[in-house]
Amino acid sequence: MNFSNGYDPDKAPPYRIVMREPAVKRFALAHDLALPAAAALLLAHMAQRAGAANDLHRGVLQRSPVDAAALDALAVQVFPA
C-alpha cells in the first residue's frame, strides 16, 4: 500500500469515524487498547507513513506498544487501495 498517495492528515476522517470501523474494533480488542486510542494510533501511523506526522502524531506512536507491521495491516483493511 502506498501511504503517500494523497493521504493528508488534515483531511483525514476524525478518529470517531475511524473507530466505527469493525477492523479498528477488532484491532483494539486484540491489542488491549481503548477504541479511541486505536483509532488515534492508526491515524498517527498513516500520517507518519505519508511523511506528514507532527509532534502529536509522533507522541502517539512513541507511547504505542503496537508494531508498525500490525498498523500497516490494519491500514490496508480500513483504507483499501
C-alpha positions, 0 to 999 in steps of 0.5 A: 500500500502506498501511504503517500498517495494523497493521504493528508492528515488534515483531511483525514476522517476524525478518529470517531469515524475511524473507530466505527470501523469493525477492523479498528474494533477488532484491532483494539480488542486484540491489542488491549487498547481503548477504541479511541486510542486505536483509532488515534494510533492508526491515524498517527501511523498513516500520517507518519507513513505519508511523511506528514506526522507532527509532534502529536502524531509522533507522541502517539506512536512513541507511547504505542506498544503496537508494531508498525507491521500490525498498523500497516495491516490494519491500514490496508483493511480500513483504507483499501487501495 
